[in-house]
Amino acid sequence: MNKLKITNKTVFGIFAILTLCLLPRADTFAISERQLAGNLITEVSPDHPGAHTKVMVTLVSFALDLNRSIVSWSIDGETKLTGVAKNKLEFTTKGPGTRTTVIVRALAPDGTEHAKELVFIPGDIDLVWETNTYTPPTYKGKALLTSGGTVRFIALPILYDNTGKRVATDLLSYDWSRDYEKLRALSGYGKDVAEFGGFTTLKNTVISVVVRDLESGNSVESSVAIKAGEPTLRFYEESPLAGTRYERAVSGNYSMPGAEATLRAEPYHLPLSVGQRPTFRWTIGGLPAQADQANPRLITLRQEASGAGTAELACNVEGEVGSVKSALSVLFGSRTSVF
């Protein structure tokens, strides 16, 4: 087996944070109730109906015989349902901030009339997060959470009072929870951002936020379940003319296209603090390969003598709280190229 001489070329690593918009569960609660006559009790399902959501309103009472009462329902002034024991109404809410008024009336067998008004003004919320894991500057995918990484959540609520007026976000109260346990230190007025760590690959972690307008009692809620993955180290060939050939990662057996080849190591999704540079440790055949410490991401392989053979090229990349490694079998002295 011929030896390979290892040299290095310069590369500047750029730390990137990408924002992920997940598909969280988002609920809203913007219902005001008012008794118009007598005393009626209603149950709403779901508890926190959002925009464009099917809602079931059920009339219940311990004082009236609803099975013998004439019940009528109206939505925005238009009668939708009337009859004896018509104790349920299903409808769909409108868009965020758009009012829907439901009035239910019950004429009891003794001739007394009972009536209640419910006003639905749904809000909306987006819960987005960004993680401190690395991706290459030209990477178009999403930076994923991995073990040891931290996640910064941002709540973007749209909430309305009972008149339909949008409430300013700095007047809202934010209650953050982790696995359904409220975190008082992260919660309070205007606290629309919260940062979390300690995620593992073993289980999902549920992050929730409830945003409230304390004056009207209306609220919006969103939650997301996330699970950490593992970082991945990939190798790419570096071309003097085309630059890094990100369109095709090198793995398994790599045939040198000539007497010299330059490879780049990219530690996808390795947790890094802002401004931190990871440590690259290269080896060939298990022995340390000396790369320029200022620019360790690229390594150049050069065949010193004639002949053919193989050598294992490995790289271990260490961040502040994690590491990732990978290896290649480099075939030299062969004119067969993988490209």
N, C-alpha and C positions, 0 to 999 in steps of 0.2 A: 504494500500500500504506500503510495506516494504521500508525502506531507503537503499540506496546503498552507500557504502563507496568508495570514490574516491582516488586512489593513482596513481602514475605515474612511467613510466620507461624511460630510456634514449634513445634518438634518435639524430642522427646528421644529420641535413638537409643540403643537397648539392644543391647549386644554379647552374642551368644548362641553357646554352643558345644553342639552336639548330638552325642551318642554314636552311632556306627554299629556295629551288630553285623553283621559281614560273614558270608559263608559260607566260612570258611577250611578248608583241608585240615587235619584233626586226626588224628594217629596216637598210639597208645599202645604202650608196651612194658613189660609186667609179666608176664614168664615166668621161672619158675625151673625148672631141670632137675636131675634126680638119677638117677644110675645105680643100678639095683636089683640087677642081675646082669650080669656080662660087660661088654661095651662096645658100645653102639649109638649111632649118629650120626643125628640128625634135622635136617631143614630145615623151617622154618616160613615160610609165605607167607600174607599179607604179612609183611614183617619186623616191623612194629609194629601188630599187630592191636588194634583198639579194641573198645569195647562193641558188642554186637549185630553183629559182623562175621564173615563167612564166612572160615574158616581152613583151609588145607591143610597137613597135617603129612605129610612124606615121609620114609620110613625109607631111609637109605643106609648102606652098610658096605663097607669094603675088605677085611675079614677074613672075612665070611660070604658064602655063596652064597645071597642072599636069594631068588633065583628057585626055589630048592629047599627053602626054609625055610617052616615053618608060622608064620604071623604072626597075632597076635590083638590087637585094640584094644579098650580099655574107656574109657568116660567116666563119671566119678563112680561107679565100681564096677559099671557095667552094660556087659556085652560088646556091642559094636556091630558088629564085623567080625572074621571068622576065616577063614583059608584059606591055601593055598600062594601065596606071592608077593603077598599082599595088603599092599602096601608103602605105601599112601596112605590117609589118613583125612581126610574133610572134616566139619567141624562149625561151629556158630555160637557165638560167645562170648556170655556173659550180660551183664547190666548192669554199670555201673561198681561196682567193689568186690566183685563176686560171683565166687566161685572156681569154676573148672572144672579138674578133674584128669583128665588123659589118661595112661593107662599102655599102653605097647606092649611085647609079648613076642614073641620070635622063638625057635623051636625049630629049631636047625640040623640038617643031615643027620647030623652025628656025634653027635647026642643032647644037645649042650650047650644050655643055655637062657640067653638074654640078655633083659634087661628094663630099661626106662627109664621114669621118671615125668616128666611136664611139667605144671606148674601155671600156669594163666592167670588173672590177676586184672587185668582192664582198668581203666584210669583214664579220665579225660576232661579236656578243656580247652576253654575259650572264650577267643578272642582278640578283644578289642574295641578300637576306636580312636575318638578324638575329634580333630577338627581345629579350627584357630583361624580358621575363615572365618565371615563374618557371615550371619545370616538374621534377618528381622524377628521381633519378639517373639511374634507370633501365628502364625508359620509352623509348620505341623505336619509338614513334610517333614524330610529329613535334611540337615544341613550337609555339603556336599561338598568334597573336597579340590581345590584349584585351584593353578595355578603360583605358587610362592613361599610356599605355605602349609606349616605344620608339622603333624605328626601325632603324637599321644601314644598309644602302644599299652599296653594293660593285659592281662597274662596272668592268667587265672583257672583254675588247675589243680585237679584232684582226683586225688590219687595215693595209692596204697596200697602197703604193704610186703608181703613174701611171706607174712605171716600174715593179710592182709586188713584190717589196721588202717590207717586213713587217716593220712597223714603231714602234720604241721603245715606250712603254707605257708612259714613262716620258716625251716624246716629244709631247704628245697629250693634247689637251684642252678639259675639261669636262664642259658642261653646264647643270646644274641641274634645274628642274622645278617641281613645285607643283601645280596641277590643271592648268597646262599650263602657269603658271606665273614663269618667270625665277628668280632664286635665286642667285643673284650676289655674295653674301657672301660665298656661298658654291661652286662656280664655279671658274675655272681657270686651269692653267697648272698642270698636275699631281694630280688633286683632284678627285681621283677615288672612294673616300669614302664620304658618306654624311649621317648624322643622322637626323631623323625627329621625332616629337612628335605631340601631339594634335589630334590624330585620334579618331573618334567617331563611335558609332554603327548606326548612322542615315544615313550615306551616304558613298559611295566609294570615296576614295582619289586617284588621279592619280599622280604617281611619274614617272618622265621622265628624261632621260639623253641623251644628244647628245655628241658624242665624235668625235673630228675633228683633222685631220692632216692639219694644216693651210697652210703648204707649198704646198701640192698637191690639197687641197680643198676637199679631200675625207672625208667621215664621216660615222659613224654608230650610230643608235639610238635605244633605247629600252624604253618601258614604262610598268608599271604594275598598275592595279587598286586594292586597298586593302581596306578592311573594318574591323573595330575592332569588336571583339565578347565580350563575358563575361566570367570571370573565373568560374571554377566549383570546388566545394569542395566534395571530396569523402572519404568514410571511408573504412578501411580494417582491417581485423582481424590479430592480431600479434600472431604468434605461437612461443613458446620457442624453438622448434626444426627446423621448416621450415622457420622461419622469417616472413616477411610480405607477406601475401597471396594476391599479386597483381592480380592474375588471376581472382579474383572475388570480386567486390566491394560490400559493405554492404549498403543496403538502405531500406527505409520503416520500417518494423518491424524486429528487430534483437532479436533472442532468444539466451540468454546466454547458452553456452554448459555445463556450470557447475556453481559453486559458484563464479568463477572469470573469467574475460575475459579482454583482452587488445586490444584496438582499436587504429588505426593510422588515422590521418586526413592529407590529401594531397590536398593543394590548387592549382589545375592545372591552369596554365596560369595566375597566379596572378603576376602583374608587380612588379619586385624587382630590386633594384640597386645592383651592384656587391658587395658582402660582406654583404648585408643587410639580417637580419633575421626577418621574419614576427612575429607578435604578435598573440598568440592563446588565446582565451577566451572561456573556457568551462563552460557550465551550465547543471544542472540536475533539471528538474521541474521548470525551470526559475531562480533557485538560483545558484550563482557562485560556481563552483567546483574548489578547489584549486589544481592546478597542479604545478609541479616544473618549475619555470620560466626559468631555464637553458635548460630544455628539455620538452617543452610543446606540442610536436607533438603527443606523445603517452599518452593515459590515460587508467588506469586499473579500471575496475568496479568490486566491490566485494560485494556479498550479506551478510549482517550482521546477518540476522535472517531467520527462516524458513517461508514458505508461498510463495505465488505467487502474481505477480502484474506487473504493467508497469510503466515506467518513461521515460520522454522525455529527451534525451541527445542531446544537441546542441553545436555547435562550431562556433565561428565567428573568422575569420582570417583577420587581417589587415596588409596591406603593406604600403609602403610610399605614394602611390597615389590611392589605391583602397582597397576593401575588398570583402570577399565572406563568405557566411554562409550556413550551412545545419543542419539538425536534424534527429534523429532516435527515434523510439519508442522501448525502450529496454524492452523485456519480461524476467522477472527473476522468478525463482522458477519453471520453466518448463524444462523438459528434452528434449524437441523437439529442435533440432539444425537446423540451416539453412544450415549447411554443410553436 
